[in-house]
């Protein structure tokens, strides 16, 4: 078990005080999590926190292929997988059978310049084209419904749909205009109507392909800031924002380099949280530590909510039946689960034996859902 004491508490406290809620209620019962990133243990068995594994084989028609899948969302009997290389969303049933494609590049009605991301709404999907500041809505069968246009002055890094037809936007990169970031509300006309949380410091931005916001089965939105190690929950019905966790690693957080917009001129060791998955009993995160080397080193962190135990480890030990590799982490909304994907290229390169046994092809994507205990 690896534990750590905060080494930069004064700096962290200065960061906390500059964060404020500008509308509605704010609750702060933050759990502080001292974190040892410098000397993690080698491995932690998956079986110590994963209960079971569900495998789904997504199959496209033979004439189609998977490029680069970035998000896999589950809704009712449907599974949606976004392909960032082909700029399209594929829809499958729960058995993995292909149903239809959603969205298309082009200049006509319902067509976008590029697919920046997608998220789920009530009985629809929203596809984002941030290059043109447009959000397109489609029915599950791929029928175009409408688009929402918003001004270029509005910036966000992640977005989720709210029950009242509005959207919660998360701006993590500091705006060149007002040096601020935080959570804000966009209405269905593309207008900024409310600021939920605002931070005014300038510090390096942490890019990540992983979603920074998720909505749980109760409708609560969970958000995390990769640069500061802060976690929030937002109740859209009560309109209450609260900070839930604050990691305090023994390596400087990127948010502690106040005044720097990038890390290009920073030589000090620094850390950022690239991925976070919160279940009923656990908070599972992946951190990257950078120094002078352009490639960082990864550290996994498992926090047990009931016991308060924090375990830092270099990699999970694969000891579950049917698991031959950890695959690639993928953003998902599957409750209480870690979702992994295995493309044919990945399996062919690293696991040629399994590639033959699994009969992998370019139109096959293996998905494993690891259910937390």
FENTA-V281410 format. One record per residue. RES is the residue in one letter. PHI is phi in whole degrees, -180 to 180 (999 if undefined). PSI is psi in radians with two decimals (999 if undefined). NEAR is the number of other C-alpha atoms within 10 Angstrom. Layout:
RES;PHI;PSI;NEAR  RES;PHI;PSI;NEAR
This chain:
X;999;2.24;10  X;-112;2.21;16  X;-129;2.78;17  X;-144;2.76;17  X;-106;2.58;13  X;-67;2.27;17  X;-101;-0.23;15  X;-127;0.69;15  X;-60;-0.69;13  X;-62;-0.75;10  X;-66;-0.70;15  X;-64;-0.71;19  X;-64;-0.59;10  X;-68;-0.55;11  X;-70;-0.73;17  X;-60;-0.77;14  X;-68;-0.31;9  X;-90;0.01;11  X;-102;2.25;15  X;-148;2.70;15  X;-91;2.34;18  X;-103;-0.28;14  X;-142;2.65;15  X;70;-2.81;13  X;-96;2.69;12  X;-130;2.26;16  X;-122;2.36;13  X;-132;1.67;11  X;-117;0.90;9  X;-63;2.31;15  X;-93;2.09;14  X;-86;2.29;13  X;-122;1.61;20  X;-60;2.37;18  X;-135;2.23;22  X;-98;1.74;23  X;-96;-0.26;26  X;-83;-0.42;14  X;-139;1.14;14  X;-73;2.76;19  X;-73;2.84;17  X;-67;-0.89;12  X;-140;2.77;15  X;-138;2.15;21  X;-60;2.35;13  X;-59;-0.61;18  X;-65;-0.25;16  X;-76;-0.32;12  X;-138;-0.09;17  X;-106;2.27;16  X;-87;-0.78;13  X;-158;2.94;15  X;-129;2.30;18  X;-111;2.26;11  X;-109;2.29;17  X;-126;2.29;16  X;-106;1.78;18  X;-80;2.20;22  X;-126;2.05;21  X;-85;2.82;22  X;-57;2.71;11  X;-58;-0.47;10  X;-80;-0.08;7  X;-116;2.97;11  X;-152;2.81;17  X;-92;2.38;23  X;-98;-1.52;19  X;-136;1.82;14  X;-84;2.18;23  X;-109;-0.48;21  X;-143;2.50;24  X;-132;2.00;24  X;-116;2.56;19  X;-115;2.32;18  X;-148;1.93;16  X;59;-2.17;7  X;-91;0.12;9  X;-108;2.62;17  X;-124;2.27;20  X;-116;2.30;26  X;-127;2.14;24  X;-92;2.37;27  X;-112;1.85;20  X;-72;-0.40;18  X;-76;-0.66;13  X;-98;-0.05;16  X;55;0.92;21  X;-153;2.77;22  X;-114;2.29;24  X;-101;2.46;22  X;-114;2.34;26  X;-131;2.83;20  X;-87;3.11;17  X;-68;-0.29;17  X;-86;-0.14;14  X;98;0.08;20  X;-77;2.31;17  X;-68;2.37;18  X;-111;-0.91;18  X;-171;2.90;15  X;-98;2.70;18  X;-130;2.20;23  X;91;2.71;22  X;-159;2.48;19  X;-74;2.56;15  X;156;-2.94;11  X;-118;0.09;9  X;-90;-3.12;8  X;-59;2.31;12  X;77;0.14;18  X;-111;2.56;16  X;-122;2.84;24  X;-73;-0.82;16  X;-153;2.68;20  X;-92;1.85;24  X;-84;-0.47;15  X;174;3.08;24  X;-150;2.74;26  X;-151;2.86;21  X;-94;2.51;21  X;-124;-3.00;18  X;-76;1.95;12  X;61;0.43;10  X;-159;3.00;17  X;-120;2.58;25  X;-114;2.18;23  X;-109;2.34;26  X;-102;2.41;23  X;-126;1.50;20  X;-71;-0.39;20  X;-63;-0.55;12  X;-113;0.12;14  X;55;0.93;16  X;-132;2.54;19  X;-122;2.16;24  X;-105;2.39;21  X;-110;2.43;26  X;-135;2.67;21  X;-78;2.84;15  X;-56;-0.50;20  X;-83;0.06;13  X;97;0.03;19  X;-72;2.24;14  X;-71;2.34;18  X;-104;-1.04;14  X;-170;3.03;12  X;-127;2.70;21  X;-116;2.22;16  X;-108;2.36;16  X;-131;2.73;20  X;-70;2.71;12  X;-68;-0.28;11  X;-73;-0.30;9  X;-90;2.29;14  X;-128;2.37;18  X;-148;2.72;18  X;-107;-0.34;16  X;-153;2.76;20  X;-154;2.53;23  X;-137;2.69;19  X;-84;2.47;22  X;-105;2.81;22  X;-62;-0.42;11  X;-92;0.33;10  X;77;0.02;11  X;-89;3.13;19  X;-130;2.45;19  X;-97;2.13;24  X;-110;2.49;23  X;-120;1.92;24  X;-99;2.00;22  X;-103;-0.51;25  X;-85;2.31;21  X;-66;2.26;21  X;-68;2.44;16  X;-68;-0.35;10  X;-83;-0.77;7  X;-128;0.11;9  X;54;0.64;15  X;-130;2.82;16  X;-151;3.02;21  X;146;-2.76;21  X;-108;2.38;23  X;-149;2.86;21  X;-105;2.31;21  X;-111;2.35;21  X;-85;3.14;18  X;-78;0.11;17  X;-105;0.03;11  X;84;0.37;19  X;-107;2.46;15  X;-78;2.09;18  X;-116;-0.24;11  X;-162;2.49;15  X;-105;2.17;17  X;-93;-0.73;23  X;-149;2.35;20  X;-135;2.35;18  X;-123;2.43;20  X;-112;0.03;16  X;-81;2.64;20  X;-100;2.18;22  X;-153;2.89;23  X;-60;2.45;25  X;-86;2.43;20  X;-105;1.90;19  X;-81;2.60;14  X;-160;2.43;13  X;-76;-0.24;13  X;-82;2.47;17  X;-62;2.38;22  X;-95;-0.11;22  X;-136;2.46;25  X;-139;2.69;25  X;-113;2.21;20  X;-84;-3.11;15  X;-68;-0.29;11  X;-93;0.01;7  X;87;0.08;14  X;-81;2.33;15  X;-94;2.26;20  X;-110;2.29;22  X;-133;2.58;22  X;-137;2.62;26  X;-105;1.93;24  X;-61;-0.55;26  X;-78;-0.59;24  X;-105;-0.20;25  X;71;0.36;21  X;-96;2.49;19  X;-124;2.45;21  X;-131;2.76;18  X;-131;2.43;20  X;-126;2.18;22  X;-97;1.86;16  X;-72;-0.31;16  X;-82;-0.86;11  X;-81;-0.27;9  X;58;0.86;12  X;-118;2.26;16  X;-109;2.36;24  X;-142;2.52;19  X;-90;2.22;19  X;-101;-0.75;18  X;-135;2.60;19  X;-137;1.96;20  X;-76;2.46;19  X;-126;1.38;24  X;-74;2.84;24  X;-86;0.27;20  X;-125;2.50;20  X;-60;2.36;21  X;-75;2.68;25  X;-61;-0.54;26  X;-69;-0.21;26  X;-84;-0.14;20  X;-93;1.19;20  X;-64;2.36;13  X;96;-0.23;12  X;-97;2.23;17  X;-86;-0.46;19  X;-132;3.02;14  X;-101;0.17;17  X;-61;-0.58;9  X;-104;0.25;8  X;-106;2.17;14  X;-101;-0.29;11  X;-67;2.66;13  X;-66;2.45;15  X;-150;2.76;23  X;-132;2.63;28  X;-144;2.62;27  X;-95;1.95;27  X;-85;-0.47;22  X;-149;2.50;22  X;-146;2.32;24  X;-132;2.16;25  X;-112;2.18;19  X;-113;-3.05;18  X;-62;-0.63;13  X;-112;-0.28;15  X;-133;2.73;20  X;-123;2.01;17  X;-112;2.12;20  X;-131;2.74;17  X;-125;2.21;20  X;-115;2.62;22  X;-121;2.31;18  X;-110;2.20;20  X;-113;2.59;20  X;-135;-2.29;15  X;-74;-0.42;12  X;-72;2.41;10  X;-67;-0.37;7  X;-103;2.25;10  X;-89;3.07;15  X;-115;2.48;13  X;-96;2.55;19  X;-137;2.24;23  X;-90;2.56;22  X;-134;2.26;25  X;-120;2.12;18  X;-112;2.17;18  X;-94;2.03;17  X;-65;-0.65;15  X;-75;-0.76;9  X;-92;-0.36;8  X;81;0.09;11  X;-71;2.38;14  X;-118;2.14;21  X;-120;2.22;21  X;-111;2.36;27  X;-151;2.69;22  X;-73;-0.66;19  X;-158;2.67;19  X;-75;2.48;16  X;-88;2.10;16  X;-82;1.84;16  X;-134;0.45;14  X;-107;2.51;15  X;-59;2.40;9  X;83;-0.02;11  X;-104;2.07;12  X;-108;-0.23;12  X;-163;2.81;16  X;-80;-0.20;16  X;63;-2.55;17  X;-122;2.29;15  X;-64;2.50;17  X;-139;2.47;20  X;-65;2.40;23  X;-156;2.86;22  X;-108;0.17;22  X;-63;2.16;20  X;-69;2.45;18  X;53;0.76;21  X;-152;2.66;22  X;-106;2.18;23  X;-108;2.29;27  X;-121;2.64;20  X;-129;2.62;23  X;-134;1.88;22  X;-85;2.89;22  X;-65;-0.63;22  X;-65;-0.76;16  X;-63;-0.85;14  X;-67;-0.71;21  X;-63;-0.68;16  X;-75;-0.71;9  X;-106;-0.38;11  X;-138;1.21;14  X;-61;-0.57;14  X;-65;-0.84;10  X;-68;-0.52;14  X;-59;-0.76;18  X;-73;-0.76;12  X;-64;-0.65;8  X;-87;-0.08;14  X;53;0.89;9  X;-73;2.50;20  X;-143;3.00;19  X;-69;-0.25;16  X;-99;0.22;17  X;-117;2.33;22  X;-128;2.14;24  X;-90;2.27;19  X;-122;2.27;21  X;-119;2.23;23  X;-104;1.98;18  X;-97;1.97;21  X;-87;2.14;18  X;-68;2.63;22  X;-69;999;15
